[in-house]
Amino acid sequence: MQLRHFAGLFLALLITPFVYGGTIYPSPVDPADVSLSPYIYTGLIGTKDGYTGSGSVAVHPKLVLGCAHMNYGDNGSWLPARSIRWFWKWNQGNYPLDSIGMMLTGYYYFSTYQTNVKRYGMDDSSTFQFDFVANYSATQNTAGGYAGGWVEDGKQYLTIGRFNKLISGYPAGRYNEGDPNEYRMHSTEFSDNMYVEWENYLGLDGVETGSGNSGGPVWVWQSGEWAFAGVLVSGSEYLNNQWSSIGVCSLNKGGWGLITSALKKTGSSGDLLKKTVALENVPVAIPDQSSVERTFTVTGLVGVIQEIKLNLAITHARQGDLAVTLRSPSGKAVTLLSAVVKTKSSRANLIFSGRKILGFTNLSPNGVWTLTVRDYFQRHVGSLQSGSLEITTR
């Protein structure tokens, strides 16, 4: 089987659409309503070299996520800073004037992408899996102060479970120059599961968006909203002697690294990289010779855990009667305190103030954390008064 990829960036420059079998292929998709999610987070990207592509504002309102090959110049090197212009939710029948676009400050990309371009070529799946870039603006919000949602692992949601999926963007290359739909936002919906062709490069036969839509965000329907899961890197592929496939660079841990690096440059990452979360439903009594559980619910942090600190206050006549365990959303448990032999002396009460907790580094922070306090010996009782987690990600 011969597999050949065509990146939408290059095809966006064609004056006329590709002709296959005597007809224009593929057929147009319906223009999107930019007042609705997730189209309100999608926009047109233009480079100083005259290329056009698609992008999206997800995770943070100062980030524009897209394809690395949009930032890779004709001379085989990366474009300088302030080379990418952003046209938020553009939906007109013509290419926008540069004067109405926002010049983005800079970007982060996989260094492996450039290496693979030289080793395998730009249209190889081993290169496409790193075809992801996080553009940023240090001074302006790129989507009116809002941002689309995201998922922790784009590959998981694109390949497991029959989630509804949607690609938005600008497949300008499928139209004749001057066609009123050439620079209107489009959408392509599908529900089939994508297949892993090369680590974080995913493919799907029978679905296409057409040329010119590189960087178009791939969204999944999750918990009542569209969440960002990756970017389109190949809108059309030549597979089994026909044009009908897409290729996607899925969101992964490496992508989160680019996102967090860009966030730090914006100077406004706020609680996306660091958050303190209070223990829920306290104070509560600790039953004698039994246990009590309480939870911390963590949401909205990006990246993986760099450091966790615990603040905890327990009143008890003998802290040596107690065992304390913290369990992550993924199920990993760390014992913070073990009970001592009953005959040993023990001070009263238990206070942790900014205690560093080891064992959770590089895990996802988001979800429900469970704190368990168990009283092992009879007679003395106490209560769990308060607690909080201080989580820093990277």
N, C-alpha and C positions, 0 to 999 in steps of 0.2 A: 504494500500500500504506500502510495506516495503522498506525503503531506507537505503542503507548501503554504506558508503564512504570508499575508500581506498586511502590513501595519497601516491603519487608517490615516496616519499622518501624511504619508506620501500620496495616497489616493485622493486626499482632500484637494489636491492641487490640480486634478484633472479638469479640463474644460468640459468634457462630456463624460457621462457615466460609462462604465465598462459594458460592452455589448457581448452577450453570451448566447449562442444559439439563435442569433438574429433578433433577439429581443433585449430590452434593457432589463438587466437583472442585478439586484433584486428590486421588487416593487416598493414604492414608498410606504412608510408607516405613518400613522396618524400624528399630526402635530399635537404637542402637549399643552395643557392648561397651566401656565406658569404661576397661577395664583394658588395652586394646590401642592401639597407635599407628595413626592419629594422634588418636584420640578422647581419649586421656589428656591432650592439649594443648588440648582444646576446653572452653569453658565458657559459662555464661549471663551476660549483662550486663544490669544494671538501672540506670536513671537516677532522679534525684530527682523527675522528672516522671511516673514510673510506667511508662515505656516499657521494653520488654524486647527484647533482641536477642542475637546470638551473637558470640563472639570466640574468639581463639586465642592461645596463648603460643608464639611462634615467634621465632627468632633469639637471644633472650636470656630467661632466667627471670624478669626483672622487667618484661617488656613484654607487653601485651595488645593485639593488633591487631584492628581492627574497622572499622566504617563511620563516616564523619564525621557522617552524619545522626543517629546515636545521640547525638552530643554537641551537636547543634544544637537549641536550645530552641524552645518554642512561640512566643515573642515575636520570633523572627527574629534571635537572637543566640546566641553560644556559651555553653554552661553554664559556671559557674565551676569552678575546681579543686575536687577532692574531691566531685564530683557523680556519679561513676560507681562502681557497686558490682559486684564480680566474684565469681561463684560457680563455682569451678573444678570441671570435670567433673561438674556437677549432672546427676542422672539419676533424679529422683523424679517422682511423678505430680502434684505440686503446686508452686506458686511458692514458692521458699525464703524463710525469714524473713530480714529485713535483717540481723539480728544475727549471722548465720553467714557473711555475705559480707565480702569484703575491700574497703575503700574505697581506690580508686586515687588517687594523688597529683595527677596532672595528665596532659596530653596535648598532642600536636602534630598539626596538620592542615594541609591545603593552604589557603592564604588565597584561592586562586582559586575554591575551592568556594563560599564565601559570595558572591563576586561573581557566579558563574554561577547560583546559586539566585535571586538578585534579577533577573538578566538573562533566564534561560531557564525558571526554575522548578526545583523539586527533582526532578521525575521526567523530566528530559531527559537524553539520553545524554551531551551535552556537559558536564553537571553531574556525572553519575555517574562519569565518568572520574577525577574528583578526590575521589570519595566514599571516602576512606581516612583512618584516624586511628591514631596510635600512642599508646595509653595507657601509663602507667608507674606503678610503685610504687618510691619511693626507699628504702623501708625493708624490704620483704618480697619474698620470692620468690613468684611468682604461680602456679607449678605445681610446688611441691615441690622447687625447685632445678633443674628440667629445662626444656628448651625443644625444640620441634619444629624440624626442619631447614628449610632454605630454598633457593631457587634464585636465581641471579644475575639472571635476567630472566624474570619470570613469564609475560609475553606470549609469549615464544619457546616455552616449554614447553607452553603451552596451545594454541598455534596451529600448531606444527610437530611432525610426528611423532605417531604414534598412541600416546601415553603413556596409561596408565590414570590416570583423574582421579577425585577424590572430594571431595564437599562435606559437611562435618559441621556440626551446629548444632541450633537449636531452632525449628522452624516451628510455634510454638504457635498461630498464627492459623488453622491448618487444622482445629482441634478445637473442639468445644463446651466452654464453661467447665466445669471439673471433670472432664473426661475424663482417665483415668489416664495417657494418653500425651501430654497437653498440654505438659508440661515435661520430657519425656524426650528425651535426645539422639538425634538421627536422623542418617542418612547417605544420600547419593545418589551412586551411582557411574556413570560414563560414560567412554567412550573416544574419542568423536568429537572432532575438532578444533574449537575455538571460532573464530569469525570476528571480525575487527576491525570494529566498527561506528563507533567514534570514538576514534582514537588508542589510549588504554589502557583504553577500555571495550570489553569483548568480549561477544558474545552467542552463544547456541546454541539452535536450535529443537529441539523434541521432548524436552527435558529440563526439569524444574522441581523445585523443592524445596517449593513452597507458601509461603504468606505467613508472616511473622514471623521469617524466618531471616536477616535482614539482618546482615551482619558475619560470617556463617558462613565459615570458612576454606576455600579451594579448594586442594586438595593434588594433587600429581602424583607418580606412582611413578617414582623415579629412583635408580638405583644401589642397589637393594635396600631403599629406605625411602621413606616419604611425605615430600615436601618442600613447604613453603609456597609458593604461587604467586600468591595474591591473595585478595580477599574478595568474597563474594556481596553485590551491592547491589540486586538485583531477583530475588526468588524466583519470581515469576510475571509474565509479560508477555502482553498481549492482542495477538496477532499473527495476521493472516489469519483473523479471527473465531473464534479459539479460544485457550484458555489453555494454553500449552505452550512456555515459553521461560525462559531464565535470563539474567541480566546480571551481569557480573563486572568489578570494578576490579582490573586485573592489577598485580602488583608491577613497579615501574619505577624509574628513577633518582631521580625525585622522591620516591617512596615511601621509598627508601633514605635520602634526606635527612631525612625525618621520623623514621625509625627511629634514625639516628645522633644526631639532636638529643635524642630521648628517652633514648637510652643515656647521653648525657653527664649528664643530670639524675639518673640513678640513682646515679651515683658509683661504679659497679662494672662499667664497660664492659670493663675488663681488656684482654686481647689481641684483642678483637673490632675495635678501632680502631687498634691498634699492635702490631706483632710483629717480632721478629728471627728470621730463618731462616738456618740454617747451610748452607753449600755441601756437597753430598753427595759421598762417595767421594774424599776427598782425604787426604793428598797424592798427586799423580800427576805422572809425568814429562811434560815437553813435548817431543815428538819434534823433532829438528832438521829445519828446513824443512818442518814439518807442523803440525798443529793438534790440540788436545784440547778436548773439551766436558765440562762438568759442570753439574749442575742444582741449583736451589733449588725445593722444592715448598712452595707457599704455600696454606694452607687456613684457613677459618674467619673471615677478615676480612670485615667488612661495609662497604658504601659503596664509594666510588671513591678512587683514589690521590690523596693530597694531596702526599706527599713520599716520595722513596726515597733512602736513603744506602747506599753500598757500602763494606764493609771487605774488603780484599784483600791477600794476601801472596804474592808470587812471587819465587823465587830464580832469578837468571839473570845471567850475566856481562855482558850488554848488554841493558838494558831497551829500547833503541832497535830491537832485532831484533823486538820483539813488537807485535802488534795485539790489542786486547781488545774484544769486543763482547758486549752484553747484549741478549737477545731476550725479549720478554714472552710470556705464554701466548697472546695474540691474534696474535702473529707480528711485532709491531713491534720493530725492532732499532735500537739506539743504539750508535755506536762510542765507546768510552771512551778508547782510546789507539790511535794509528796508528804504524806502524813508520817509522823515519827512514832516510834514505839511508845506505848502509853505511859510507861514508867519514867520516860525521860522528861526532864523539865521543859517547859514551853512558855514563851511570853504570850501575852494577850494581844489580840487584834492582828490584822494583816494589812499593811499599806505598801502598795507599789506606786512609785512616783517616777514616771518616765522610764520605766524598766524596758530595756531592749529585749525583744523576743526573737530568738534565733530559730531557723528552721523553715521559714516561709519565703525566703528570698526567691525571686523570679517567678512566683506564682501570681495568678490574676488576683487583684484585690477585691473585685466586686462580687457581691453576693451576701449571704447570711453567715456571719461568724457566730460560733456558739461557745459560750463560757460555761463550764461546768464546775461547781463547787460541791465537794462531797465531805460530809462529816463521818469519820470512821469509828469514833469511840463514843460510848454512852456517857450521859450525864450533862455535859456542857453543850449549850446551844448558842447560836449567834445569828447574824443577818448580813446579807450582801447589801451594802449601802449604796455604792456607786461605782462606775467604771467608764473608761473611755479608751478607744484605740486611736493612736496617732500613726497614720500610714503615709509613707512617702514612696512614690513610684519613680521609675526612670524608663 
